[in-house]
Amino acid sequence: MARAFNFCAGPAILPVEVLQQAQAELVDYQGSGMSIMEMSHRGKQYEAVHQEATANIRTLMNLTDDYAVLFLQGGASLQFAMVPMNFLPSGATADYVNAGSWGAAAVKQARLLGNINIAADCEKDIPTRVPDAAELKLTPGAAYLHLTSNETISGAQWKTFPQTPAPLICDMSSDILSRPVDYRQFGMVYAGAQKNLGPSGVTLVIVRKDMAEKAAKTIPAMLRYQTHVENDSLYNTPPCFSIYILALTTRWLKNFGLENMFRRNRDKAQLLYSTIDASGFYRGTAKNECRSDMNITFRLPTVELEERFCAEASKAGLSQLKGHRSVGGVRASIYNAFPVEGVQALVSFMQAFEKRNG
Ligand SMILES: Cc1ncc(COP(=O)(O)O)c(C=O)c1O
């Protein structure tokens, strides 16, 4: 089996066991004579998949009954608009942290829909970073505070979250379920699935039921969280296949254990950061205390060397290392499913490349 070490930022590597199971049951799902994609989303077999996906999320996140688990469509990008539609009434102000491209994208959509205050702006800071909680300029009585737990492009991650009187709303697209988190500190969390949870096409939302309930009834049904809470994400046809893969991926994660996954993620990231720090050739781009465990971003002395690095790495089976087109450089995305051996292979490649070119 020829599997590349796939460092893609998303859609990203999935556990091979999950792909193999999906392959084994693709044509004939559990004796039904059809695939999971071809059956009613209101039938017993799909219902069991939907329930397992929800239950796995509840268990992994240790969620209490006052939170709903939703599987929506439109990616994290639609959440940038749904959040203010549902939680920012006219006359109120929402606080936003702008610490990178994704935070900025959320800000841009929210501005179209209501009053917002930028509680901290470090989008353009070099080294890249997230702000200290003490830096935040919060609005008294704010409707909510929005932040991005891990800036996928810049490689900066919140290690702990600020405590605020306003509900905390967090885009966790690129580090969801990579570490244990106390979700009771959030009013709502959302994540496109295509990094740590499964394939693209489904967006996970967890939301406090009392918040969803209070949103204006004039919001169109599909854009109102309460519609999906009341219908267990089955108001319309859900992305059944994506939710099925999410169920398998979260089952795999439950079996591995979230604490174990966190330790493994930290060790993988540490291996790369220590290689960068031990070299005068590679230079990390994020401030040390907020370096991401998921997206390891670094530069080489010249753009030409970066291009050669990515091209040669790709030939050696280390694929998709090119940094995001907006910032350049190199980015190794090492989500939950990325194997330790792939990180070790990258470290050896980096050391050999430095010897040849340093
Ligand atoms: C942190 C973060 N937020 C939002 C998005 C956008 O997600 P989607 O493509 O699912 O809309 C991404 C995509 O990479 C991301 O990394």
The ligand as an ORCA input file, in Angstrom:
! r2SCAN-3c Opt
* xyz 0 1
  C      -9.433     27.983     11.277
  C     -10.257     27.867     10.037
  N     -11.450     28.461      9.991
  C     -12.235     28.379      8.898
  C     -11.832     27.702      7.766
  C     -12.735     27.654      6.573
  O     -13.343     26.420      6.555
  P     -14.311     25.917      5.388
  O     -13.471     25.749      4.177
  O     -14.859     24.650      5.967
  O     -15.370     26.948      5.194
  C     -10.590     27.057      7.765
  C     -10.153     26.309      6.576
  O      -9.028     25.893      6.446
  C      -9.787     27.156      8.922
  O      -8.582     26.554      8.967
*
